[in-house]
Amino acid sequence: MSTDPTARARRVRIAALAAGGVVVLLGATYVAAYAAAGDSVPRSATVAGVSIGGQGHDQAVRTLEEKLGPRATVPVTLTAGDFTVAVAPAEAGLSVDYAATVTATGTGRSWAPGHIWKVLIGGGPTAPVLVVDRAAMDRTTAQVADGGQLDPRNATLAYDDKAQAQIEPGVPGRTIAPAAVEHALTGAFPGTDAAPLDTESIDPEITTEKAEQVRRDWADPAVSGPVTVNAGDAGSFQVTPAMIASSTSFEVQDGNLAPRIDAKRLETATKPAMKQLKGVQEGQDATWQLGSGKPTIVPSKDGRGIARDDLVKALQPVLTTQGDQRRVSVAVTAVPASFTTADAQKADVAGVIGQFTTYFPHADYRNTNLGLVASKINGYVVLPGETFSLNDVVGRRDAASGFADGWVIQGDREVKEVGGGVSQSATTIFNAAFAAGLQDVEHHPHSLWFDRYPPGREATVYYGSLDLRFRNDTDHVVVIEAHRVASTPGTQGSLTVKLWGASPYDKVVTPDPVKSAFVTPGSKTMSGPDCTPQPAFQGFTATFYRAFIKNGVEVKRQNYTWKYSAGDEIKCS
């Protein structure tokens, strides 16, 4: 190798010149790349499927406004099971900040190598930058969450007309958090017209499994055969499975279903069989003849036989046994009337303390079912301190009892079931008791509102789970008068309930309910042989009260609130 100093210096100068040339070339290339990138949107940038790559900032904004603008006004259809609601973005306070969205893609001048590289060959999908009107969003999400809430329905257990224990399965409910509604809306907007809602399932208190356990442990054994009742010298008779079934209901108690034998119904069911006994004489409680002005007393009559409470007490321990163990002994005794003529004479039933009339469109099943209920409750006496139960008094609504198929509400839909329309009876009774100021023990408004009823002040019933009950908390007897006027193809029918008695108040004020927080229903098309068209039902919240006036002063006020679901219009394809 040469060691000439001159040669070495020449080589160093050449290397320096070459390196400088490379630096100059790279710098020139970098400057050219910076100039090419400018303030353009990255080459592969898209927003909600709209390509804006390579465009300048202002041009990209215009492109998004043109392409996304119309899509940003399309309602988003939210669904949760059978619940569907369409939400307009503007109602929810949703809009797009197009300028901020373009900026978010990475537009703008920068000497940063990464930025230049992204603009020239990079980019990709960028989410739109949303603007949310907080008040509008909170209002909308609360309304949707309320409208989509579904209360769980307990499993029920009841005997059919063949004395077979049948279970109506429990149905889980659901809740929807407002945050879940907002998540679905902002995830879909803009450009997607449908999104599912995240929900939380709520188990009913009485699950199908609990009902099945009670059926195995009690309901099936109870009707496994007749129970022989030995009444000593008077003879014997049998309480058949049909008698047991017709007198037994299963009620929610301490988180489970508990059997309850109605002594009055058992007495009625066993009367024909007890007539075989020697020395039996049928008695009768005092009651009132109604329908022609002021009620008139029908005298009581003492009897002789087996006291109904004694019979129930004797039966209960053996109902889950088999064979020869199904035998009991009960004495025949004098059975005085539990409500005597003297009791009736002391009672003050001179005035109507509450009454209500509802009307119904023509349908043969309504005439039948409402007429049956009216005949069963007409003249019924509710003693002071007693609780009236529609399910106990009317009993099972089945074909064997004369009830016809009709429409009932399940969730947010109408379906056909035997006994449909009986809820109108419950509603009429409830409003009469409400106006009378009697204690509301149990009532369940429908999930959908029908305009023939006062909002919130109405009641549905379902034998074995939902009842209509009020307590006579006055010091006087209450006598129920019920009258149904049948409908015809050209006229409405009506049901009127009057409660006769004496009120401790001057009057009970029941102003019309107030509606608020409206929820707009959706529309859906269904198919199949079971599809039935349904009109849309608006959802809303009903608030109402009753005020108790005594000596001209309001002494008590009771406030009530009920939220109605929105029911979708259903079209059948």
Buried (B, 14 or more C-beta within 10 A) or exposed (E): EEEEEEEEEEEEEEEEEEEEEEEEEEEEEEEEBBEEBBEBBBBBBBBBEBBBBBBBBEBBBBBBBEBBEEBBEBBBBBBBBBBBBBBEBEBBBBBBBBBEBBBBBBBBBBEEEEBBEBBBEBBEEBEBBBEBBEEBBBBBBBBBBBBBBBBBBBBBBBBEBEBBBBBBBBBBBBBBBBEBBBBBBBEBBBBBEEBEBEBEEBEBBBBBEBBBBBBEEBBEBBBBBBBBBBBEEBBBBBBBBBBBBBBBBBBBEEEBBEBBBBBEBBBBBBEEBBEEBEEBEEBEBBBBEBEEEEBEBBBBBEBBBBBBEBBBBBBEEBBBBEEEEBBBEBEBEEBBBBBBBEBBEEBEBEEBBBBBBBBBEBBEBBBBBBBBBBBBBBBBBBEBEBBBBBBBBBBBBBEEBEBBBBBBBEBBBBEEBBBBBBBBBBBBBBBBBBBBBBEBBBBBBBBBBBEEBBBBBBBBBBBBBBBBBBBBBBEBBBBBBBBBBBBEEEEEBBBBBBBBBBBEBEBBBBEEBEBEBEBBBBEBEBEEEEEEEBEEBBBBBBBBBBBBBEEEEEEEEBEBEBBBBBBBBBEEE
